[in-house]
């Protein structure tokens, strides 16, 4: 290869390298702006979460582990009653649908292609 071919290759290599650096720099700046925006959003949410109002403290119930065991048992029994009621409702709904299907039979009809094939074989 002549000497001028190496110069052209070196210039192209440097140009591609510089273009790559510019491309990476532009995307790094965009990423920094995106991270800064996300940080400011998170900071806003955290500041709102740290503010406490008096109404929340007055109406808030103490944690369950600090209350008597009978309170937890009562809540558990109420929750289990609701779960059982949902299960019974679902069972009744399914039984109703199965009852409709049991009393209403769909007559069986052969597909048209099977009728043609069966007629050819019988004649």
N, CA, C and O of each residue as an XYZ file, in Angstrom:
492
protein
N       0.850     -1.167      0.000
C       0.000      0.000      0.000
C       0.898      1.233      0.000
O       1.884      1.278      0.735
N       0.572      2.220     -0.804
C       1.411      3.435     -0.847
C       1.302      4.241      0.455
O       0.397      4.029      1.262
N       2.241      5.161      0.635
C       2.315      5.934      1.875
C       1.078      6.781      2.088
O       0.667      6.970      3.233
N       0.473      7.294      1.043
C      -0.708      8.155      1.191
C      -1.930      7.353      1.637
O      -2.857      7.923      2.212
N      -1.950      6.033      1.381
C      -3.052      5.180      1.845
C      -3.069      5.076      3.365
O      -4.131      5.073      3.988
N      -1.869      4.990      3.956
C      -1.775      4.931      5.417
C      -2.217      6.247      6.048
O      -2.834      6.253      7.113
N      -1.910      7.325      5.410
C      -2.330      8.637      5.933
C      -3.855      8.745      5.908
O      -4.457      9.239      6.861
N      -4.470      8.293      4.839
C      -5.933      8.336      4.736
C      -6.568      7.459      5.819
O      -7.537      7.858      6.465
N      -6.010      6.262      6.008
C      -6.542      5.390      7.063
C      -6.389      6.015      8.442
O      -7.307      5.926      9.258
N      -5.256      6.644      8.721
C      -5.030      7.277     10.022
C      -5.995      8.448     10.240
O      -6.516      8.628     11.341
N      -6.230      9.233      9.201
C      -7.166     10.363      9.309
C      -8.590      9.851      9.550
O      -9.313     10.410     10.375
N      -8.995      8.804      8.844
C     -10.330      8.229      9.038
C     -10.463      7.674     10.449
O     -11.498      7.842     11.094
N      -9.399      7.004     10.931
C      -9.437      6.454     12.280
C      -9.592      7.575     13.313
O     -10.413      7.466     14.224
N      -8.826      8.627     13.181
C      -8.948      9.746     14.120
C     -10.321     10.401     14.043
O     -10.882     10.779     15.071
N     -10.865     10.540     12.848
C     -12.187     11.151     12.682
C     -13.257     10.306     13.366
O     -14.124     10.842     14.057
N     -13.201      8.989     13.179
C     -14.177      8.102     13.814
C     -14.030      8.139     15.327
O     -15.027      8.118     16.049
N     -12.790      8.194     15.812
C     -12.551      8.260     17.251
C     -13.111      9.556     17.833
O     -13.745      9.532     18.888
N     -12.892     10.668     17.173
C     -13.391     11.960     17.648
C     -14.920     11.991     17.603
O     -15.558     12.489     18.530
N     -15.502     11.465     16.537
C     -16.969     11.405     16.445
C     -17.533     10.536     17.562
O     -18.573     10.871     18.129
N     -16.875      9.433     17.892
C     -17.307      8.579     18.990
C     -17.247      9.292     20.332
O     -18.154      9.152     21.152
N     -16.181     10.057     20.560
C     -16.074     10.827     21.797
C     -17.188     11.868     21.900
O     -17.771     12.045     22.970
N     -17.482     12.548     20.812
C     -18.561     13.539     20.806
C     -19.905     12.864     21.086
O     -20.707     13.368     21.871
N     -20.143     11.729     20.444
C     -21.388     10.982     20.644
C     -21.536     10.552     22.100
O     -22.603     10.713     22.692
N     -20.471     10.008     22.674
C     -20.511      9.570     24.074
C     -20.703     10.766     25.003
O     -21.435     10.661     25.987
N     -20.067     11.893     24.715
C     -20.225     13.087     25.542
C     -21.648     13.615     25.528
O     -22.189     13.976     26.573
N     -22.256     13.662     24.355
C     -23.644     14.138     24.246
C     -24.569     13.245     25.059
O     -25.427     13.742     25.788
N     -24.403     11.935     24.942
C     -25.278     11.024     25.686
C     -25.000     11.066     27.183
O     -25.916     10.866     27.980
N     -23.760     11.319     27.581
C     -23.452     11.451     29.004
C     -24.127     12.692     29.582
O     -24.642     12.651     30.700
N     -24.131     13.775     28.847
C     -24.801     14.998     29.305
C     -26.304     14.765     29.423
O     -26.919     15.188     30.402
N     -26.899     14.102     28.442
C     -28.334     13.794     28.514
C     -28.644     12.903     29.714
O     -29.647     13.110     30.397
N     -27.793     11.916     29.976
C     -28.008     11.027     31.120
C     -27.889     11.797     32.426
O     -28.649     11.549     33.361
N     -26.946     12.728     32.502
C     -26.797     13.529     33.719
C     -28.047     14.370     33.973
O     -28.497     14.483     35.113
N     -28.607     14.959     32.922
C     -29.845     15.736     33.079
C     -30.997     14.835     33.530
O     -31.791     15.220     34.388
N     -31.081     13.662     32.962
C     -32.146     12.729     33.340
C     -32.008     12.298     34.794
O     -33.003     12.214     35.514
N     -30.779     12.026     35.231
C     -30.540     11.629     36.620
C     -30.864     12.782     37.564
O     -31.418     12.563     38.641
N     -30.523     14.001     37.171
C     -30.821     15.167     38.008
C     -32.333     15.361     38.143
O     -32.823     15.668     39.230
N     -33.070     15.184     37.046
C     -34.528     15.307     37.111
C     -35.131     14.235     38.010
O     -36.034     14.514     38.799
N     -34.635     13.018     37.889
C     -35.131     11.929     38.740
C     -34.828     12.214     40.205
O     -35.672     11.978     41.070
N     -33.639     12.717     40.489
C     -33.270     13.066     41.857
C     -34.168     14.147     42.435
O     -34.568     14.061     43.597
N     -34.489     15.158     41.645
C     -35.369     16.213     42.146
C     -36.782     15.681     42.377
O     -37.449     16.097     43.324
N     -37.240     14.777     41.530
C     -38.561     14.168     41.746
C     -38.588     13.353     43.031
O     -39.535     13.444     43.811
N     -37.554     12.563     43.247
C     -37.482     11.744     44.461
C     -37.403     12.643     45.693
O     -38.039     12.358     46.707
N     -36.630     13.725     45.613
C     -36.525     14.645     46.733
C     -37.882     15.259     47.061
O     -38.220     15.420     48.233
N     -38.661     15.603     46.040
C     -40.005     16.136     46.274
C     -40.905     15.127     46.965
O     -41.645     15.476     47.885
N     -40.844     13.879     46.526
C     -41.666     12.838     47.153
C     -41.242     12.595     48.602
O     -42.085     12.419     49.481
N     -39.930     12.587     48.844
C     -39.451     12.359     50.205
C     -39.845     13.505     51.135
O     -40.191     13.270     52.293
N     -39.796     14.729     50.644
C     -40.190     15.854     51.499
C     -41.668     15.802     51.833
O     -42.063     16.151     52.945
N     -42.492     15.370     50.883
C     -43.925     15.225     51.160
C     -44.159     14.104     52.154
O     -45.026     14.219     53.021
N     -43.403     13.022     52.046
C     -43.579     11.899     52.968
C     -43.122     12.257     54.376
O     -43.664     11.726     55.346
N     -42.147     13.138     54.512
C     -41.650     13.493     55.830
C     -42.575     14.454     56.564
O     -42.536     14.534     57.791
N     -43.400     15.179     55.829
C     -44.341     16.080     56.468
C     -45.448     15.250     57.096
O     -46.061     14.412     56.433
N     -45.700     15.487     58.376
C     -46.764     14.745     59.039
C     -47.831     15.735     59.472
O     -47.538     16.847     59.910
N     -49.049     15.309     59.342
C     -50.149     16.168     59.756
C     -50.708     15.660     61.073
O     -50.574     14.483     61.408
N     -51.328     16.551     61.806
C     -51.884     16.188     63.105
C     -53.040     15.216     62.970
O     -53.242     14.380     63.851
N     -53.804     15.302     61.890
C     -54.955     14.417     61.733
C     -54.514     12.975     61.544
O     -55.199     12.052     61.986
N     -53.379     12.775     60.894
C     -52.891     11.410     60.704
C     -52.500     10.782     62.038
O     -52.759      9.602     62.274
N     -51.879     11.568     62.901
C     -51.439     11.035     64.182
C     -52.621     10.751     65.105
O     -52.578      9.809     65.896
N     -53.670     11.555     65.010
C     -54.823     11.347     65.877
C     -55.639     10.139     65.447
O     -56.120      9.387     66.295
N     -55.802      9.943     64.154
C     -56.635      8.851     63.668
C     -55.860      7.568     63.469
O     -56.453      6.505     63.287
N     -54.535      7.654     63.500
C     -53.731      6.451     63.258
C     -53.859      5.498     64.444
O     -53.808      5.905     65.604
N     -54.024      4.236     64.119
C     -54.131      3.208     65.153
C     -52.730      2.709     65.483
O     -51.883      2.615     64.596
N     -52.482      2.393     66.728
C     -51.144      1.894     67.066
C     -50.876      0.555     66.366
O     -51.817     -0.142     65.985
N     -49.623      0.200     66.199
C     -49.302     -1.063     65.521
C     -49.959     -2.257     66.221
O     -50.171     -2.254     67.433
N     -50.265     -3.250     65.434
C     -51.006     -4.396     65.951
C     -50.215     -5.162     67.010
O     -50.811     -5.728     67.926
N     -48.897     -5.192     66.903
C     -48.121     -5.964     67.886
C     -48.101     -5.300     69.263
O     -47.685     -5.913     70.246
N     -48.557     -4.028     69.332
C     -48.628     -3.374     70.638
C     -50.011     -3.492     71.263
O     -50.210     -3.082     72.406
N     -50.967     -4.048     70.525
C     -52.329     -4.179     71.030
C     -52.520     -5.564     71.640
O     -51.710     -6.463     71.416
N     -53.590     -5.732     72.407
C     -53.839     -7.052     73.000
C     -54.045     -8.120     71.923
O     -54.457     -7.820     70.803
N     -53.753     -9.354     72.282
C     -53.877    -10.467     71.345
C     -55.330    -10.677     70.918
O     -55.578    -11.154     69.811
N     -56.269    -10.339     71.752
C     -57.683    -10.504     71.396
C     -58.061     -9.616     70.216
O     -58.921     -9.985     69.417
N     -57.426     -8.448     70.098
C     -57.695     -7.564     68.954
C     -57.255     -8.233     67.654
O     -57.987     -8.224     66.665
N     -56.072     -8.804     67.663
C     -55.577     -9.488     66.462
C     -56.447    -10.693     66.147
O     -56.737    -10.954     64.980
N     -56.868    -11.433     67.168
C     -57.711    -12.608     66.936
C     -59.054    -12.195     66.353
O     -59.587    -12.876     65.477
N     -59.604    -11.083     66.834
C     -60.891    -10.607     66.310
C     -60.758    -10.202     64.841
O     -61.609    -10.543     64.019
N     -59.677     -9.466     64.514
C     -59.458     -9.079     63.116
C     -59.288    -10.309     62.227
O     -59.818    -10.356     61.117
N     -58.555    -11.293     62.714
C     -58.343    -12.514     61.941
C     -59.667    -13.230     61.694
O     -59.918    -13.710     60.588
N     -60.509    -13.302     62.715
C     -61.796    -13.990     62.542
C     -62.679    -13.239     61.553
O     -63.384    -13.865     60.761
N     -62.652    -11.898     61.586
C     -63.426    -11.123     60.608
C     -62.907    -11.361     59.192
O     -63.692    -11.508     58.254
N     -61.596    -11.396     59.043
C     -61.016    -11.623     57.714
C     -61.361    -13.023     57.209
O     -61.693    -13.187     56.035
N     -61.288    -14.032     58.077
C     -61.602    -15.395     57.656
C     -63.081    -15.536     57.310
O     -63.438    -16.294     56.408
N     -63.936    -14.816     58.019
C     -65.361    -14.837     57.695
C     -65.591    -14.261     56.298
O     -66.375    -14.804     55.520
N     -64.913    -13.173     55.989
C     -65.049    -12.569     54.661
C     -64.515    -13.512     53.584
O     -65.114    -13.624     52.514
N     -63.409    -14.185     53.847
C     -62.842    -15.131     52.875
C     -63.818    -16.277     52.632
O     -64.051    -16.669     51.489
N     -64.382    -16.808     53.705
C     -65.321    -17.924     53.570
C     -66.589    -17.488     52.832
O     -67.141    -18.251     52.039
N     -67.049    -16.266     53.094
C     -68.239    -15.760     52.397
C     -67.964    -15.626     50.905
O     -68.829    -15.956     50.093
N     -66.782    -15.152     50.524
C     -66.434    -15.059     49.101
C     -66.364    -16.444     48.468
O     -66.800    -16.631     47.332
N     -65.814    -17.422     49.203
C     -65.741    -18.784     48.670
C     -67.131    -19.368     48.458
O     -67.381    -20.018     47.442
N     -68.022    -19.149     49.389
C     -69.391    -19.670     49.262
C     -70.103    -18.991     48.101
O     -70.810    -19.648     47.337
N     -69.920    -17.670     47.962
C     -70.546    -16.949     46.855
C     -70.043    -17.479     45.521
O     -70.825    -17.667     44.589
N     -68.746    -17.719     45.426
C     -68.176    -18.250     44.181
C     -68.714    -19.651     43.903
O     -69.054    -19.970     42.764
N     -68.792    -20.478     44.925
C     -69.313    -21.831     44.754
C     -70.766    -21.799     44.281
O     -71.138    -22.551     43.380
N     -71.588    -20.940     44.877
C     -72.994    -20.840     44.468
C     -73.117    -20.351     43.030
O     -73.961    -20.838     42.277
N     -72.291    -19.406     42.653
C     -72.320    -18.888     41.281
C     -71.941    -19.988     40.288
O     -72.582    -20.134     39.248
N     -70.911    -20.754     40.605
C     -70.505    -21.849     39.718
C     -71.579    -22.932     39.657
O     -71.858    -23.476     38.589
N     -72.179    -23.242     40.803
C     -73.230    -24.259     40.823
C     -74.427    -23.825     39.986
O     -75.055    -24.643     39.314
N     -74.735    -22.547     40.033
C     -75.850    -22.033     39.220
C     -75.557    -22.195     37.725
O     -76.424    -22.617     36.960
N     -74.344    -21.860     37.321
C     -73.986    -22.011     35.900
C     -73.983    -23.484     35.482
O     -74.482    -23.826     34.410
N     -73.422    -24.353     36.326
C     -73.416    -25.770     35.983
C     -74.843    -26.316     35.920
O     -75.131    -27.191     35.104
N     -75.737    -25.811     36.771
C     -77.138    -26.236     36.716
C     -77.792    -25.853     35.412
O     -78.570    -26.627     34.854
N     -77.489    -24.671     34.921
C     -78.033    -24.241     33.622
C     -77.495    -25.142     32.523
O     -78.251    -25.564     31.648
N     -76.210    -25.442     32.553
C     -75.616    -26.282     31.513
C     -76.122    -27.716     31.610
O     -76.238    -28.396     30.590
N     -76.420    -28.179     32.797
C     -76.882    -29.547     32.974
C     -78.275    -29.728     32.364
O     -78.567    -30.770     31.778
N     -79.124    -28.722     32.501
C     -80.494    -28.809     31.994
C     -80.609    -28.403     30.535
O     -81.628    -28.694     29.908
N     -79.636    -27.764     29.986
C     -79.698    -27.310     28.598
C     -78.619    -28.029     27.801
O     -77.445    -27.662     27.843
N     -79.030    -29.034     27.093
C     -78.081    -29.797     26.284
C     -78.026    -29.214     24.872
O     -79.054    -28.854     24.298
N     -76.845    -29.129     24.336
C     -76.649    -28.681     22.969
C     -76.642    -29.924     22.093
O     -75.849    -30.836     22.325
N     -77.527    -29.976     21.074
C     -77.549    -31.174     20.229
C     -76.249    -31.286     19.424
O     -75.682    -30.285     18.985
N     -75.797    -32.520     19.246
C     -74.579    -32.775     18.508
C     -74.897    -32.822     17.020
O     -75.801    -33.539     16.592
N     -74.157    -32.061     16.242
C     -74.292    -32.099     14.787
C     -72.933    -32.395     14.201
O     -71.914    -31.870     14.651
N     -72.931    -33.239     13.197
C     -71.670    -33.570     12.559
C     -71.236    -32.426     11.658
O     -72.077    -31.784     11.029
N     -69.956    -32.165     11.587
C     -69.466    -31.146     10.664
C     -69.735    -31.562      9.220
O     -69.843    -32.752      8.922
N     -69.840    -30.584      8.330
C     -70.187    -30.842      6.930
C     -69.147    -31.735      6.254
O     -69.512    -32.600      5.458
N     -67.883    -31.548      6.548
C     -66.841    -32.356      5.911
C     -66.961    -33.816      6.335
O     -66.732    -34.706      5.516
N     -67.308    -34.083      7.569
C     -67.463    -35.454      8.023
C     -68.667    -36.119      7.365
O     -68.616    -37.314      7.074
N     -69.749    -35.377      7.121
C     -70.933    -35.949      6.463
C     -70.598    -36.369      5.033
O     -71.021    -37.429      4.572
N     -69.827    -35.519      4.334
C     -69.473    -35.860      2.960
C     -68.599    -37.107      2.937
O     -68.804    -37.995      2.110
N     -67.640    -37.176      3.826
C     -66.749    -38.339      3.863
C     -67.517    -39.596      4.259
O     -67.271    -40.667      3.705
N     -68.440    -39.482      5.208
C     -69.187    -40.661      5.644
C     -70.143    -41.133      4.562
O     -70.383    -42.336      4.451
N     -70.704    -40.224      3.753
C     -71.598    -40.628      2.670
C     -70.822    -41.324      1.548
O     -71.340    -42.250      0.924
N     -69.624    -40.900      1.294
C     -68.829    -41.536      0.249
C     -68.443    -42.948      0.653
O     -68.399    -43.839     -0.196
N     -68.173    -43.165      1.891
C     -67.754    -44.475      2.336
C     -68.930    -45.463      2.398
O     -68.735    -46.668      2.236
N     -70.139    -44.960      2.632
C     -71.275    -45.864      2.766
C     -71.858    -46.241      1.412
O     -72.545    -47.258      1.318
N     -71.617    -45.475      0.371
C     -72.235    -45.827     -0.894
C     -71.377    -46.678     -1.770
O     -71.790    -47.044     -2.871
